[in-house]
Amino acid sequence: MKKIVLAILILNSFGAKSQVNTRLDTVFARNLVFTYEELSWLKGGWTPRDSAEKKFYKKMATAVNAVQNKVNATNITVDSIPGAIAVLFYSTFRNATEGEMAGFTNNIKSKIKGYTPLTSTCQSIDNALDNRRTNTVKNGKDDW
């Protein structure tokens, strides 16, 4: 059920009015720095599906494997993240449970959303999550 809701939220965000001027297939998030732990978590929940995602995965793996003596706090720079993958990473982070994310910094959220060409898309995801929370609260109040 969670996957269906997530898929609907993501598809809704792509159709939002704020997306009119941003084509994710032409956007690349440049030089974002994440910790080794964050990149490992993102990869652990992501299976590349098509050739473009597989190509980027190899590029990301090269960046991670180029760093010697990695620990969870090691910073790793990943360049040219395709817009659709960056939004997928953002959505994955935002839809994760709070307990799962408790030990992380807010790098995934702040750095992807802070990348100007992706800000409106990320805001659409945030709005959908806010709407879901508001609806759940309303449903709970209606039950009283």
C-alpha positions as a Markdown table, in Angstrom:
| # | Residue | x | y | z |
|---|---|---|---|---|
| 1 | Met | 0.0 | 0.0 | 0.0 |
| 2 | Lys | 2.8 | 2.4 | 0.9 |
| 3 | Lys | 4.4 | 1.8 | -2.5 |
| 4 | Ile | 1.2 | 2.6 | -4.3 |
| 5 | Val | 0.7 | 5.8 | -2.3 |
| 6 | Leu | 4.4 | 6.8 | -3.0 |
| 7 | Ala | 3.9 | 6.1 | -6.7 |
| 8 | Ile | 0.8 | 8.3 | -6.8 |
| 9 | Leu | 2.6 | 11.1 | -5.0 |
| 10 | Ile | 5.5 | 11.0 | -7.3 |
| 11 | Leu | 3.3 | 10.9 | -10.4 |
| 12 | Asn | 1.2 | 13.8 | -9.0 |
| 13 | Ser | 4.3 | 15.8 | -8.4 |
| 14 | Phe | 5.4 | 15.5 | -12.0 |
| 15 | Gly | 2.0 | 16.9 | -13.2 |
| 16 | Ala | 1.9 | 19.8 | -10.8 |
| 17 | Lys | 1.6 | 23.3 | -12.3 |
| 18 | Ser | 4.9 | 24.3 | -10.9 |
| 19 | Gln | 6.6 | 21.8 | -13.2 |
| 20 | Val | 5.6 | 23.5 | -16.4 |
| 21 | Asn | 9.1 | 25.0 | -16.9 |
| 22 | Thr | 11.2 | 22.3 | -15.5 |
| 23 | Arg | 12.0 | 19.2 | -17.6 |
| 24 | Leu | 13.7 | 16.7 | -15.4 |
| 25 | Asp | 15.3 | 15.0 | -18.3 |
| 26 | Thr | 17.4 | 18.1 | -19.0 |
| 27 | Val | 18.4 | 18.8 | -15.4 |
| 28 | Phe | 21.5 | 17.6 | -13.8 |
| 29 | Ala | 22.3 | 18.3 | -10.1 |
| 30 | Arg | 26.0 | 19.3 | -10.0 |
| 31 | Asn | 28.6 | 18.5 | -7.4 |
| 32 | Leu | 26.4 | 17.4 | -4.5 |
| 33 | Val | 28.3 | 16.1 | -1.4 |
| 34 | Phe | 26.8 | 13.3 | 0.6 |
| 35 | Thr | 28.2 | 11.1 | 3.3 |
| 36 | Tyr | 29.2 | 7.5 | 2.5 |
| 37 | Glu | 26.3 | 6.4 | 4.8 |
| 38 | Glu | 23.7 | 8.4 | 2.9 |
| 39 | Leu | 24.9 | 7.2 | -0.5 |
| 40 | Ser | 24.9 | 3.6 | 0.8 |
| 41 | Trp | 21.4 | 4.1 | 2.1 |
| 42 | Leu | 20.2 | 5.6 | -1.1 |
| 43 | Lys | 21.7 | 2.7 | -3.1 |
| 44 | Gly | 20.3 | 0.1 | -0.8 |
| 45 | Gly | 16.8 | 1.2 | -1.6 |
| 46 | Trp | 17.3 | 1.8 | -5.3 |
| 47 | Thr | 17.5 | -0.7 | -8.1 |
| 48 | Pro | 18.4 | 1.0 | -11.4 |
| 49 | Arg | 15.7 | 0.1 | -14.0 |
| 50 | Asp | 16.8 | 1.4 | -17.3 |
| 51 | Ser | 20.1 | 2.1 | -19.2 |
| 52 | Ala | 20.2 | 5.7 | -18.0 |
| 53 | Glu | 19.8 | 4.8 | -14.4 |
| 54 | Lys | 22.4 | 2.0 | -14.8 |
| 55 | Lys | 24.8 | 4.3 | -16.4 |
| 56 | Phe | 24.5 | 6.8 | -13.5 |
| 57 | Tyr | 24.8 | 4.0 | -11.0 |
| 58 | Lys | 28.1 | 3.0 | -12.5 |
| 59 | Lys | 29.2 | 6.7 | -12.3 |
| 60 | Met | 28.1 | 6.9 | -8.6 |
| 61 | Ala | 29.8 | 3.6 | -7.8 |
| 62 | Thr | 33.1 | 4.9 | -9.4 |
| 63 | Ala | 32.9 | 8.1 | -7.2 |
| 64 | Val | 32.2 | 6.0 | -4.0 |
| 65 | Asn | 34.9 | 3.4 | -4.8 |
| 66 | Ala | 37.5 | 6.1 | -5.6 |
| 67 | Val | 37.6 | 7.1 | -1.9 |
| 68 | Gln | 39.9 | 5.1 | 0.3 |
| 69 | Asn | 39.3 | 4.2 | 3.9 |
| 70 | Lys | 35.6 | 5.1 | 3.9 |
| 71 | Val | 33.6 | 5.5 | 7.1 |
| 72 | Asn | 30.0 | 6.5 | 7.4 |
| 73 | Ala | 30.9 | 10.2 | 7.9 |
| 74 | Thr | 33.2 | 10.3 | 4.8 |
| 75 | Asn | 32.0 | 13.0 | 2.4 |
| 76 | Ile | 31.8 | 12.0 | -1.3 |
| 77 | Thr | 31.0 | 14.3 | -4.2 |
| 78 | Val | 28.7 | 13.0 | -6.8 |
| 79 | Asp | 28.5 | 15.1 | -10.0 |
| 80 | Ser | 25.8 | 15.3 | -12.6 |
| 81 | Ile | 22.9 | 13.5 | -10.9 |
| 82 | Pro | 20.1 | 13.2 | -13.5 |
| 83 | Gly | 17.1 | 15.3 | -12.4 |
| 84 | Ala | 14.7 | 12.3 | -12.3 |
| 85 | Ile | 17.1 | 10.3 | -10.1 |
| 86 | Ala | 17.7 | 13.2 | -7.8 |
| 87 | Val | 14.0 | 13.6 | -7.4 |
| 88 | Leu | 13.7 | 9.9 | -6.8 |
| 89 | Phe | 16.4 | 10.2 | -4.1 |
| 90 | Tyr | 14.6 | 13.2 | -2.5 |
| 91 | Ser | 11.2 | 11.4 | -2.5 |
| 92 | Thr | 12.7 | 8.3 | -1.1 |
| 93 | Phe | 14.3 | 10.3 | 1.8 |
| 94 | Arg | 11.1 | 12.3 | 2.4 |
| 95 | Asn | 8.9 | 9.2 | 2.5 |
| 96 | Ala | 11.2 | 7.2 | 4.8 |
| 97 | Thr | 10.1 | 6.7 | 8.4 |
| 98 | Glu | 11.5 | 9.1 | 10.9 |
| 99 | Gly | 13.2 | 6.4 | 12.9 |
| 100 | Glu | 15.0 | 5.1 | 9.9 |
| 101 | Met | 16.4 | 8.6 | 9.2 |
| 102 | Ala | 17.1 | 9.6 | 12.8 |
| 103 | Gly | 20.9 | 9.1 | 12.5 |
| 104 | Phe | 21.3 | 11.0 | 9.2 |
| 105 | Thr | 22.0 | 14.7 | 8.6 |
| 106 | Asn | 19.5 | 16.5 | 6.4 |
| 107 | Asn | 21.9 | 16.5 | 3.4 |
| 108 | Ile | 19.7 | 14.5 | 1.0 |
| 109 | Lys | 16.7 | 16.8 | 1.6 |
| 110 | Ser | 18.6 | 20.1 | 1.8 |
| 111 | Lys | 21.1 | 19.6 | -1.0 |
| 112 | Ile | 18.7 | 18.2 | -3.6 |
| 113 | Lys | 15.9 | 20.7 | -2.8 |
| 114 | Gly | 18.5 | 23.5 | -2.6 |
| 115 | Tyr | 19.5 | 22.8 | -6.2 |
| 116 | Thr | 17.5 | 25.6 | -7.9 |
| 117 | Pro | 16.2 | 23.7 | -11.0 |
| 118 | Leu | 14.8 | 21.0 | -8.7 |
| 119 | Thr | 13.3 | 23.2 | -5.9 |
| 120 | Ser | 9.8 | 23.4 | -7.4 |
| 121 | Thr | 9.6 | 19.6 | -8.0 |
| 122 | Cys | 10.8 | 19.0 | -4.5 |
| 123 | Gln | 8.3 | 21.5 | -3.1 |
| 124 | Ser | 5.5 | 19.6 | -5.0 |
| 125 | Ile | 6.6 | 16.4 | -3.2 |
| 126 | Asp | 6.6 | 18.3 | 0.1 |
| 127 | Asn | 3.1 | 19.7 | -0.6 |
| 128 | Ala | 1.8 | 16.2 | -1.4 |
| 129 | Leu | 3.2 | 14.9 | 1.9 |
| 130 | Asp | 1.6 | 17.9 | 3.8 |
| 131 | Asn | -1.7 | 17.2 | 2.1 |
| 132 | Arg | -1.5 | 13.5 | 3.1 |
| 133 | Arg | -0.8 | 14.4 | 6.7 |
| 134 | Thr | -3.6 | 16.9 | 6.8 |
| 135 | Asn | -6.0 | 14.4 | 5.3 |
| 136 | Thr | -5.0 | 11.7 | 7.8 |
| 137 | Val | -5.5 | 14.1 | 10.7 |
| 138 | Lys | -8.9 | 15.1 | 9.3 |
| 139 | Asn | -9.9 | 11.5 | 8.9 |
| 140 | Gly | -8.8 | 10.9 | 12.5 |
| 141 | Lys | -10.9 | 13.8 | 13.7 |
| 142 | Asp | -13.9 | 12.6 | 11.7 |
| 143 | Asp | -13.6 | 9.3 | 13.5 |
| 144 | Trp | -14.1 | 11.0 | 16.9 |
